Amino acid sequence: MVPARTECGFMAPLPLTCLVPPADLAATLERWGVRRLGDLARLPIAEVAARLGPAGAMLVRAARGEDERPLAPASLAGLVEEMISLEYPLDTLEPLLFVLRGMLERALARLGLEGIGCARLGLTLGLDDRRRDERTLALAAPTRDVRTILTCLRVDLEARPPRAAIERVALTALPERVRAAQLGLFQPPGPAPERLATTLARLAALCGTERVGTPAVVNSHRPGVAAVAPFVLSGASGPSGPPGRPALQGGCRLVVRALRPPRPVEVFCDRDRPDFLRGEGLGGRVVAVAGPWRLVGEWWSEAPLARDYYDLELSDGGLYRCYREQAAGQWFVDGVYD
């Protein structure tokens, strides 16, 4: 710590090598007899710049403690890591969570100094049978809440317990800036990132990681094909006005509830016209038929698509969307009209 207005006196006796000058400039200053920062600071900047150029002038300013460059704080360059070797192997969850809490608090405290959060967490467990248990925990949004991350770790460890006792624990946190959310005046607030991350972790433990996420469009012509992508919070900016209401239209409008997967049914036809339908949870005589509408696609692939779609009204009062696979001749119900 250098008191104010004593910087020049503090720096004067320091050697010139503290500034790490280029080799050619260091040789020239050595011939001039300049070996201390105080010797260099007493030289006129204009004369030094005329003989040594801009690099020499920068050395003089540095020797005087002058720096005109703006302050640019350096952020974390990579991952934040915490590692510990245990005194004895752990084979139960609660002692392991106690160790993980301390490691998380230290890692998130380092992230908090930078004003950022943790977006993804890597956990490596060294087992006593000389194997390693590696797992990655992706969070819905960057956070510095220890309780949220610890709950997600608990759920993951309960769903997939380690195969042996644990001797070493390594924790890796991927830093990312915490996004500020602007709430809308006419829109209810969304879920908190901490609660959302905990909910997604519990759902993934119950249903499987591949079954939790956001519906994604698949590049396919086959109806009903969908995929699941990792859930990511939408943009921080909210709407600028109240949500619009759809215009009211006259007449009755039907809504179809898609059945996934489609239910196989047995259909009896009279002169190639559906006459009776029977299946799980439904059945009856067909009183009205609309169709068929033929759908053909992916004829270039090994599994081409060829279906005939019908809208069938049964005697039980239900209105169903059905289709027949032309290749196999099987019938399916894939929607119910409300």
N, C-alpha and C positions, 0 to 999 in steps of 0.2 A: 504494500500500500504506500503510495507516494503522496505526500501532502500537496495541496494546491499551491501553484506558483513556485514549486521547487523541482519541476521536471527537468529543467536544463542542468541544474547542479547534480541531480541524481544520475543523469545519463552521461555527463561529461567524462567520468573516468572509465566508462565501459569501452572494451576494445572495438575496433572497427568491424571485426568479423561478426558482430551481432546483427549487422544489417545484411549480411550475406551478399556483398557486392559481386558483380561479375569479375572474372579473373583479370581481364585487361584493365578495368578501372581500379581494382585493388592493387595491381602492380604500379600504376601511375601514381596513386595516392601514397604508396610506399616510397616512391622516389621523391615525392614532395615532403616526406617526413610526417605525414598525417597517419597516426596510428590509433588515436582515440576519437570518440564521438565528439568530445569538446573541441578538439582541433579542427574537425570537419565543420562543426556548427559555426565557428568563427569566420569561415571563408565566405566571401560575397557570392550570392547565388548567381548573379549575372556573369561574373567572371568564370565561375565553374561551368556554367552552361555553355559559355563561348568555347571552352577548351574540351569539355567532356560530353557536351550534348545534354539532352533532356534527362538521360539516366543519371548523370552527375548531379543535376539540379534536384532530382527526386531524393538522392542520397543525402544532400544537405538538409532538405526539409525534414527527412526522417530523423536525422541527427538532432534537429531542433525540436522534435516532437510534434511536428506539423503534419497533418494528413487531411487533405481536402476531399477525399473520397467519402461518399455516404456510407453510413453503417449498414451493412448487409449481414444480418445474423444467419449463420449456417444452420440448416435444419438437419434432422437425422438422415444420414445417408442410406441406411439399410434397416435390417431387422433389429428388434430389441430382444435379446436373449437372456435367459436366466437358467442356471443349471445348478444342481445340488446332488451330492452323493450321500445316501442315507447311511446311518450308523448300523441299521439292521433292516432286513427285508420287510416290506409291508404287504400283507395279504388281505387287508380289509379296506373298505372304502373310506371310512371316516378319518383315519389317520392320514390317508393320502390327500383328502380334501383339505385337511389342516395344513399340510405342506404346500399344496397348490395355492391356498389363500395368501400365504406370505410371499410366494413367488409372484403371484398376480399383482399384489399391492406394490411391490418394488418395480415391476415392469411398467405398470400403469402410471406410477409416480414419475418415472422417466419420460413417459409420453406426455404427461400433464405439463411438464416443464416446457414442452414445445407447443402446447395448446392443441394437440392432435389426439386422436383416439385409436383404438384397435379395430381393424377391419376383419382380420383373420388370425386365428390362433393355431399354432402347431404344437402338438404334445408328443414327446418321445419318451417312452418308458423303457429303461433297461431292466430286463428280467433276470432272475437268479439262475435261469437255465441258459444264459448267454444269448438269448434272443432279444429282439427289440420289437416293441409295440408302438407303431407310429400312426397317428390320427390327426386329421385337420378339422378344425371347427370354423366354419364360415358364418359370420354374423350378418343379420339383415341390414344393419347400419353401423358405422363406426361408433364406438362407445368407450367410456372410461369407467363404467360402473362395474365394480368388482363383483357385486352380488349377482348381477345378470350373467356375467361370463362364468362364474363359479357354478351357477345353476345349470347352464348349458353343458358344462363339463360333467357335472353329476349325472345328468340325463344320458349323456353319451357313454360314460363309464358303466352306468347301470345296464344300458342296452347291450354293450359289448365289453364285458369284464375282461381284464388281462388274463392270459393263460397261465401265469405263474406269479410268484411274489416279486415285488418291485424293489430294485436296489438303487437305481438312478432315475432322476427326473430332469428333463430338459424342456423348457418352455420358450416358444418363439412367437413374438407378436409382430404382425405386419402393420406399420403405422399408416394412418390415412386421416385426412382432415375431417373433422366433425362438421357435417353440413347443417347450416342454419335453415330452419323451416319457417316460411311466411304463411301464417294461417289466413284463411279467407273469411270475410265478414258473413257470407251467406252459405258457408259450407261447414259441416261439423268437423271437428278436428280428427285427424287420423290417429292410428295407434301409436303409442310411444315406442321409440326404437328399442328400448330395453325390454318392454313387455312383449313386443313383437318377436324379438330374438328368442326369448324364453319359450313362447308359444310354438314357434317353428321347431325348436329343438325337441320339445315334447311330442309334437306331431310326427317328426322324423323318427323318434324312438318307437312310436306306436305303429306307424304305417310303413316305415322305410324311407330312406333318404330320397330314393328315386321317385317317390309318390307325393312329395311335398314341394310346392313351388307355384309358378305362374304358368297358365296354359300358353303354349306356343304353337304357332302355325307350322305345319309340315308341308314340304314341297311335294305334294301328291294330289292326284285327281280323285283319290278314293274318298267317298263321303265318310265322315265320322272319325277320320284319322287325326290325332292330336298328340302333342308331346308336352313334357313338363320341363320348364327352365327354372333356374334358381331365382328365388324371389328377391327383387331389388326395389327399394322405395322409389317412388316417382320423384320428379323434380321438386325443388324446394318452393318454387313460386306458386302461389295459389291463384284461383280465378279472379278476374278483375270485376266480375259482376255476378248477379244472381243467376243460377242455372235456368236455362230456358225450359218451357213446358211444351210438350208435343201438341200439335194442333189436333183438336178433337174432330173426328170424322164420323159421319153417320154410318149405320149398319153394324152388323155383328162381326167381330174380329176374333179369330181363333188363334190360340197359342199352342204350339206343339212342345211337349216335354220329351226330349230325346232320351231313349233308353240305352245306356252304355253298360255292358255290351248288349247288342240286340238279342232278343229272346227268340229261340227257335219255336215254331208253331207248326201244327199240322192243318193243312187246308185241303178241303174236298171241293173239286171243281165240277161244274156241269157245263159241258160244251166249252171248255177252256175259260169258264167264268167262275170266280170264287163263289161257292155256295154255302159252305160251312167252315168255321174256324174253331180250332181247339188248341189250347196251350195252357201253360202254368199261370193260374190266376185269372184267366179270361176264357171266353168261349161263347158260341152262339151262332145262330143263323145269320147269314149276310143279307141285310135288307136293302143296302145301297152300295154301289160300286162306282168309283171314279178312277179312270186309268185304262190301260197302263201307260206309264211314262218310262221310256227306255233310256237307260244310262249306260254308256259304253266308254271305257277309258283304259289307259295304260295297256293298250293292245300290243305295244312294242315290248312289253316285259314278259317274264316267265309266268306271271300270275295276272292275266288280263281281267278287267272288271266288266261284267255284263249283267245288268239287273233290270227287272221290270218292277216299277213302283206302283202301288195301288193305295187309295184311300178307301177303307172299308168301314161301313157302319153296321154294327151287329145288333142283334135283337135285344141284347142286354143294355142298350143305350149308349155304348161306348163307340168312339170314333178313333180308328187306329190307322197309322201309316205303316204299310207292310211292303215287303219286296221279295221277289223270287230270284234266286241265283240261277241264271240260265244254264251254266255248266253242270251243276249238281242237281238242279231242280228243287232245292230246299227253300222253305219259306221262313221269313223272320219278321218280327215286329220290332221296329226301331223308333217308334214315336207314338205318343198318345195326345190327341187334341183335347184341349180344355175349353 
